[in-house]
Amino acid sequence: MEKKKSLKQLEAKAEEFDILYRHIESDNELLRAFMANLESQQERIYKAEDYYFGDWIDDRDIVLAKFSNFYDFYSEDLFYDALQERIKMMEKMVEICKEAVEKMVEHRTRPE
């Protein structure tokens, strides 16, 4: 058991955790915005993947032969590499989220 805190210590603790609470509220707002944006991001990814793993190779050969413009999407590896990078980032995000949820649940179920 912790020793009794002075009023000054209690006030300092209250100020510290009031600031921390405000940061958490701000973090939650950012997380809500991120999650909403993530759904839009995934829609773009799915659309691009459908094409990339479908007609892309046939269309690519025609586009490269007939047009002088270079379109990044028709590069041999750029899109595939971007997908691989995204998968790694999302796997890391899942790992971070899983660990955070486990720790938060553990705090709630800890005996007094």
Backbone as JSON, one array per atom type, in Angstrom:
{
  "sequence": "MEKKKSLKQLEAKAEEFDILYRHIESDNELLRAFMANLESQQERIYKAEDYYFGDWIDDRDIVLAKFSNFYDFYSEDLFYDALQERIKMMEKMVEICKEAVEKMVEHRTRPE",
  "N": [[0.84, -1.18, 0.0], [0.48, 2.22, -0.8], [2.13, 5.06, 0.66], [0.55, 7.76, 2.47], [-0.43, 10.58, 0.58], [0.56, 13.99, 0.2], [-1.4, 17.04, 0.15], [-0.39, 18.73, -1.82], [0.97, 16.91, -3.46], [-1.21, 15.39, -4.31], [-2.64, 17.33, -5.74], [-0.82, 17.89, -7.8], [-0.77, 15.4, -9.03], [-3.44, 15.26, -9.86], [-3.49, 17.37, -11.74], [-1.6, 16.43, -13.58], [-2.87, 14.07, -14.53], [-5.21, 15.11, -15.53], [-4.33, 16.5, -17.75], [-3.31, 14.31, -19.14], [-5.71, 12.91, -19.6], [-6.98, 14.71, -21.37], [-5.29, 14.47, -23.57], [-5.79, 11.79, -24.21], [-8.49, 11.93, -24.97], [-8.18, 13.51, -27.27], [-6.57, 11.77, -28.74], [-8.42, 9.69, -29.13], [-10.25, 10.98, -30.8], [-8.65, 11.35, -33.07], [-8.21, 8.67, -33.7], [-10.81, 7.81, -34.33], [-11.23, 9.3, -36.69], [-9.16, 8.24, -38.26], [-10.0, 5.57, -38.49], [-12.38, 5.87, -39.95], [-11.31, 6.86, -42.3], [-9.71, 4.73, -43.03], [-11.48, 2.8, -43.98], [-12.23, 3.95, -46.44], [-9.73, 3.95, -47.66], [-9.27, 1.2, -47.92], [-11.29, 0.5, -49.71], [-10.27, 1.66, -52.05], [-7.94, 0.16, -52.32], [-8.99, -2.45, -52.68], [-10.33, -2.14, -55.13], [-8.19, -1.53, -56.85], [-6.67, -3.87, -56.52], [-8.43, -5.81, -57.56], [-8.35, -5.18, -60.28], [-5.59, -5.35, -60.77], [-4.99, -8.06, -60.23], [-6.47, -9.14, -62.18], [-7.35, -8.11, -65.24], [-5.1, -6.56, -65.62], [-2.41, -7.28, -66.56], [-2.76, -7.93, -69.29], [-3.89, -5.53, -70.27], [-1.82, -3.81, -69.61], [0.31, -4.53, -71.34], [-0.71, -3.62, -73.8], [-1.1, -0.86, -73.28], [1.55, -0.02, -72.71], [2.72, -0.5, -75.18], [1.29, 1.16, -76.93], [0.98, 3.79, -75.96], [2.63, 6.87, -75.19], [2.84, 8.02, -72.73], [3.95, 7.32, -69.42], [2.57, 5.28, -67.09], [2.48, 4.94, -63.71], [1.13, 2.85, -62.42], [1.31, 0.75, -64.15], [3.85, -0.12, -63.95], [6.22, -2.7, -63.41], [6.64, -3.58, -60.72], [5.82, -1.63, -58.84], [3.11, -1.26, -57.79], [2.62, -3.78, -56.65], [4.68, -3.86, -54.74], [3.85, -1.73, -53.13], [1.47, -2.82, -52.13], [2.53, -4.95, -50.63], [3.99, -3.54, -48.72], [1.89, -2.23, -47.43], [0.48, -4.41, -46.36], [2.37, -5.33, -44.47], [2.46, -3.08, -42.76], [-0.19, -3.04, -41.85], [-0.35, -5.52, -40.58], [1.4, -5.0, -38.47], [-0.06, -2.99, -37.23], [-2.31, -4.45, -36.39], [-1.07, -6.13, -34.55], [-0.19, -4.23, -32.62], [-2.69, -3.19, -31.82], [-3.93, -5.51, -30.81], [-2.28, -6.13, -28.62], [-2.67, -3.8, -27.1], [-5.44, -3.92, -26.51], [-5.53, -6.32, -25.04], [-3.98, -5.59, -22.8], [-5.53, -3.49, -21.75], [-7.9, -4.85, -21.11], [-6.88, -6.6, -19.23], [-6.21, -4.79, -17.18], [-8.78, -4.06, -16.36], [-9.77, -6.39, -15.3], [-8.21, -7.04, -13.21], [-7.66, -8.15, -9.92], [-8.59, -6.36, -6.97]],
  "CA": [[0.0, 0.0, 0.0], [1.23, 3.46, -0.92], [2.0, 5.95, 1.82], [-0.39, 8.86, 2.29], [0.1, 11.68, -0.23], [0.23, 15.34, 0.68], [-2.34, 17.77, -0.72], [0.39, 19.23, -2.96], [1.18, 15.75, -4.33], [-2.51, 15.05, -4.9], [-2.97, 18.35, -6.74], [0.08, 17.67, -8.93], [-1.26, 14.18, -9.69], [-4.69, 15.63, -10.53], [-3.14, 18.17, -12.92], [-0.93, 15.52, -14.53], [-3.81, 13.15, -15.16], [-6.17, 15.9, -16.3], [-3.66, 16.71, -19.04], [-3.28, 13.0, -19.79], [-7.08, 12.66, -20.07], [-7.23, 15.53, -22.56], [-4.55, 13.82, -24.67], [-6.52, 10.56, -24.57], [-9.67, 12.36, -25.74], [-7.69, 13.93, -28.58], [-6.16, 10.53, -29.42], [-9.64, 8.99, -29.55], [-10.78, 11.7, -31.97], [-7.78, 11.0, -34.2], [-8.45, 7.26, -34.02], [-12.11, 7.75, -35.04], [-11.0, 9.81, -38.05], [-8.33, 7.26, -38.95], [-10.82, 4.39, -38.81], [-13.28, 6.24, -41.04], [-10.49, 6.98, -43.5], [-9.21, 3.4, -43.37], [-12.49, 2.14, -44.82], [-12.08, 4.51, -47.79], [-8.46, 3.45, -48.19], [-9.43, -0.2, -48.31], [-12.09, 0.46, -50.95], [-9.35, 1.93, -53.16], [-7.05, -1.0, -52.43], [-9.74, -3.58, -53.26], [-10.58, -1.83, -56.54], [-6.92, -1.68, -57.57], [-6.31, -5.29, -56.5], [-9.29, -6.54, -58.5], [-7.82, -4.95, -61.62], [-4.2, -5.84, -60.82], [-4.98, -9.52, -60.29], [-7.38, -9.51, -63.26], [-6.99, -7.73, -66.61], [-3.95, -5.65, -65.61], [-1.26, -7.7, -67.38], [-3.12, -7.79, -70.71], [-4.03, -4.1, -70.55], [-0.49, -3.22, -69.46], [1.06, -4.75, -72.57], [-1.26, -2.73, -74.83], [-0.82, 0.53, -72.89], [2.98, 0.25, -72.88], [3.04, -0.53, -76.61], [0.54, 2.14, -77.73], [0.95, 5.15, -75.41], [3.94, 7.38, -74.8], [2.79, 8.32, -71.29], [4.26, 6.21, -68.52], [1.64, 5.24, -65.97], [3.12, 4.21, -62.61], [0.39, 1.63, -62.08], [1.7, -0.33, -65.06], [5.21, -0.53, -63.64], [6.25, -4.12, -63.06], [6.62, -3.9, -59.29], [5.44, -0.54, -57.93], [1.86, -1.52, -57.07], [2.81, -4.98, -55.83], [5.5, -3.46, -53.58], [2.99, -0.91, -52.27], [0.59, -3.76, -51.43], [3.32, -5.68, -49.63], [4.27, -2.59, -47.64], [0.63, -2.02, -46.7], [0.21, -5.62, -45.58], [3.27, -5.31, -43.31], [2.02, -2.04, -41.83], [-1.46, -3.45, -41.24], [-0.03, -6.59, -39.63], [1.96, -4.34, -37.29], [-1.17, -2.3, -36.58], [-3.1, -5.48, -35.71], [-0.27, -6.54, -33.38], [-0.26, -3.14, -31.63], [-4.07, -3.14, -31.31], [-4.17, -6.71, -30.01], [-1.56, -5.95, -27.36], [-3.33, -2.73, -26.35], [-6.72, -4.43, -26.0], [-5.23, -7.3, -23.98], [-3.52, -4.87, -21.6], [-6.67, -2.75, -21.2], [-8.8, -5.84, -20.5], [-6.18, -7.08, -18.03], [-6.38, -3.77, -16.13], [-10.17, -4.07, -15.89], [-10.09, -7.64, -14.61], [-7.23, -7.25, -12.14], [-8.29, -8.1, -8.58], [-8.2, -5.21, -6.13]],
  "C": [[0.88, 1.24, 0.0], [1.06, 4.31, 0.34], [1.09, 7.12, 1.46], [0.28, 10.02, 1.55], [-0.31, 13.01, 0.39], [-0.76, 15.97, -0.28], [-1.62, 18.28, -1.97], [0.63, 18.09, -3.96], [-0.11, 15.36, -5.04], [-2.9, 16.06, -5.99], [-2.1, 18.16, -7.99], [-0.37, 16.45, -9.74], [-2.54, 14.49, -10.47], [-4.41, 16.42, -11.8], [-2.51, 17.29, -14.0], [-1.94, 14.65, -15.27], [-4.95, 13.87, -15.88], [-5.61, 16.17, -17.69], [-3.63, 15.4, -19.83], [-4.66, 12.65, -20.36], [-7.37, 13.45, -21.34], [-6.49, 14.96, -23.78], [-5.27, 12.56, -25.14], [-7.77, 10.9, -25.38], [-9.27, 12.77, -27.15], [-7.25, 12.71, -29.4], [-7.37, 9.75, -29.93], [-10.26, 9.65, -30.78], [-9.96, 11.37, -33.21], [-8.02, 9.56, -34.65], [-9.78, 7.08, -34.76], [-11.95, 8.2, -36.48], [-10.18, 8.82, -38.87], [-9.16, 6.06, -39.39], [-11.78, 4.68, -39.95], [-12.5, 6.31, -42.36], [-9.97, 5.62, -43.96], [-10.2, 2.65, -44.25], [-12.4, 2.64, -46.26], [-10.79, 4.01, -48.45], [-8.61, 2.02, -48.7], [-10.29, -0.35, -49.56], [-11.2, 0.69, -52.16], [-8.43, 0.73, -53.4], [-7.77, -2.15, -53.13], [-9.99, -3.36, -54.75], [-9.3, -2.05, -57.36], [-6.48, -3.15, -57.62], [-7.13, -6.1, -57.5], [-8.76, -6.4, -59.92], [-6.44, -5.58, -61.77], [-4.14, -7.36, -60.97], [-5.95, -10.04, -61.35], [-6.79, -9.16, -64.62], [-5.7, -6.92, -66.72], [-2.86, -6.05, -66.59], [-1.56, -7.56, -68.87], [-3.21, -6.33, -71.1], [-2.67, -3.42, -70.53], [0.3, -3.35, -70.76], [0.6, -3.81, -73.68], [-0.89, -1.28, -74.53], [0.65, 0.86, -73.12], [3.37, 0.29, -74.35], [2.45, 0.66, -77.36], [0.61, 3.58, -77.22], [2.34, 5.58, -74.97], [4.0, 7.76, -73.32], [3.21, 7.09, -70.5], [3.32, 6.31, -67.33], [2.26, 4.36, -64.88], [2.44, 2.88, -62.31], [0.8, 0.46, -62.97], [3.17, -0.72, -64.9], [5.18, -1.97, -63.13], [6.02, -4.38, -61.57], [6.04, -2.83, -58.37], [4.18, -0.85, -57.13], [2.0, -2.73, -56.15], [3.62, -4.64, -54.57], [4.69, -2.61, -52.61], [2.02, -1.79, -51.48], [1.33, -4.5, -50.33], [3.64, -4.79, -48.43], [3.03, -2.38, -46.78], [0.3, -3.22, -45.82], [1.09, -5.64, -44.32], [2.83, -4.27, -42.28], [0.73, -2.44, -41.12], [-1.26, -4.61, -40.27], [0.53, -6.01, -38.34], [0.86, -3.63, -36.51], [-2.04, -3.3, -35.81], [-2.37, -5.94, -34.44], [-0.35, -5.5, -32.26], [-1.65, -3.1, -31.0], [-4.37, -4.33, -30.41], [-3.52, -6.57, -28.64], [-2.24, -4.89, -26.49], [-4.64, -3.21, -25.73], [-6.48, -5.41, -24.86], [-4.83, -6.6, -22.69], [-4.67, -4.11, -20.94], [-7.65, -3.69, -20.51], [-8.18, -6.36, -19.2], [-6.34, -6.08, -16.88], [-7.79, -3.82, -15.54], [-10.49, -5.31, -15.06], [-9.12, -7.95, -13.48], [-7.92, -7.18, -10.78], [-7.74, -6.93, -7.77], [-7.32, -5.65, -5.0]]
}
